[in-house]
Every structure is written in C-alpha cells, then in structure tokens.
Amino acid sequence: MTITATKTWTKQLVQDHAKTAVQVELYTLPFYLTALTSIKDTSHPAYKSILSICIEEMLHLQLAANLCLALDTKPEFPAPTYDGTPIPYLDPNNPTTGHHKLINAQLDALNTTTLDLMLDIETPSGLEQHRHPEKGIWKIIDLLEDSLEARWHLQHHLTPQYPYDTIGEMYNALIAGIVVVGKDNFSWTTRNQQAAWTSEAFTQIITKFEDAEEAVKTISLQGEGTTTGKDRYAIPENYRLKSEVMDDKSFNEFSHYERLLNIKNQGLPEVYGTNNNQENQQAQQQALANLQSTFADLLTELDSIWNIGKDITQDNNFWHPMLGLLKAAQGCWQAGVIPKWS
C-alpha cells in the first residue's frame, strides 16, 4: 500500500485511511485467534467469549472492505506482521496513552500480557482523557452525548491529524475526511460489497455517507460499547450481532471490552504451552505449514470476494476457510509451537 503523506484532506487520503482500516481489522484476527486457540477447553467461557469477539472482528473486516468500495478504492488483504512494523497512519507510541503495545503485538497464548493488549485495543474512548481534551467531553460518553462527541471529532479532524494513537481516532478522522473532501465526490458504489449476516438491524451495505457513519458506529459500539454502570459497557440493541450461531447469545449484548474485562476478573483458563524437544520439530513444522497455507487461502478468498465479486454467502468462500483457521491454529498449539501465520 502506497501511503499518501499530506496534511490536507484529499480523496486519495480518505481512501488510504479506509484501506488502512481493512489492514487494522485484519491485524487483530491472527492475534486474537492465536490466544483463542491456546485455550485447552473449548467449552470454557473464555473460549466462547473470545470466539464471539473474533466473529465480530470478521464483521468489522467486512464493513471496512465495503467502505473501501463505497469510497472508490479496492481493499487489500496482506498478511499482517507482528514484528513492530508500523501500521499506516497509526503510531500509538505516545507515552501518555499506553498504546505502544498495539504495533508491537507478540503472538502468544492467552495470558495477562495478551489479554491486556486486547483490552488496550478495545478500550472505550471515554476512558481516555487525552482523546477529549475539551472540558466536559473527555468523561465517559453516554448516548445523550453522542452528538457532542461527533461534533468534537469533526472539528478536531478538519485537517488530518495523523499519526493516530488509537484505532478509534483513525476511524473518526476518516469520517471527517469524507465531509471535508465532499460526500458527493465519492460514488458510493455497491458493486462487490458484501453482507454475510442477512438478518441484522445494523447497516452492512454502504450506499451513502450516513451508511458509512453507521458502519463506523457499529465497529466502535461492538468494540467499546456504551457505559451502563461500573465496568459495564453494553452494545445498544440494534448494533448487536444476533443471528450468528457462533456468536454466543450470552455474550453479544456486551462489548468486546466488557467481555475481556470479565475474563480478567474471572481468571484465565488453562492453555497449551510450547515444547522445543527435538522429536516434536517435524510435527511442529507440519502444523505451521498447514496454518500458513490455510491463512494464505483465506486471504486469497477475501480478495476474490471484494475485488472480483465472489458470493460471500457461499460457505466455502468465507466460513470454511475461517473454520479451517481455528483447527489449524489449534494444531500448532497441540504440537507445542506458537502459531505463525505467514
């Protein structure tokens, strides 16, 4: 991806932000799946909770890819790296934010370090004072304050303010950039856009600016939620993923942040460890090769779906490779090696 470096909003810069959103959503998946498949007991509440988050992250990837198409650009699906390589327009290294871990994620089992990073990724914006420096705006934002927060973000991002220290700030800037460039300067084409979940209340196909706002709001609310009490961050009714059989109904009313908080408060489950014994090396190499092949196949399918127009509702095009990833990543842990995705 070629990075547009300008401090004035242009159509190209808006498009690059949308393409980065796809890469960010894709970046979270192997990280979350690595932690998920390290859990030995697949009936454990922590396993079900993180699995439900992964399913919703796939939804967020879909929305970001649809947004790219609506804004007249093509989404890209490169294999993410976890070696400290910067993510375009994101630089969460500001010591006042604590977000330096985001681009320095280390693939590992579910433990206090990986769980803290997941919480960091999903932290509600209202808990971060530096993101709302004006008096009265930095407190936890509830539904009555949505319009106030939106006006602040639009005013703050009238000129590009990258690099951003959070994913949420990047999405807010993207929406502001569309307004500055002009909503009518985008075609809002629906060609190759996808809606894998056909009976949900929230918007999936993006046909106009308001749909783009709704897509970003869905991503934000499912991740962060809205505060309903101490350590309670619920997803509003119309933004919940209700029809997905793999998204456990006991979790989908809670934001990703609250689900992860619950895991932290209830204690971590038993996980697989690594084993460097010589006799395990062949099995480990085979397990890693299977995972990397399965992940490469999924990336190819994603490109075919959004850039060629394959039907996402056909199981073999989307869910079959996704389910294959779970089995392949778990196979790595069972062989005693941390999953390596590419």
Buried (B, 14 or more C-beta within 10 A) or exposed (E): EEEBEEEEBBBEBBBBBBBBBBBBBBBBBBBBBBBBBBBBEEEBBBBBBBBBBBBBBBBBBBBBBBBBBBBBBBBBBEBBBBEEEEBBBBBBBBEEBBBBBBBEBBBBBBEEEBBBBBBBBBBBBBBBEEBBEEEEBBEEBEEEBEEBBBEBBBEBBEEBBBBBBBBBBBBBBBBBBBBBBEEEEBEBEBEBBBBBBEEBEBBBBBBEBEBBBBBBBBBBBBBBBBBBEEEEBBBBEEBBBBEBEBBBEEBBBBBBBBBBBBBBEEEBBEBBEBEEEEEBBEBBEEBBEBBBEBBBBBBEBBBBBBBEEBEBEEEEBBBEBBEBBBEBBBBBBBBBBBBBBE
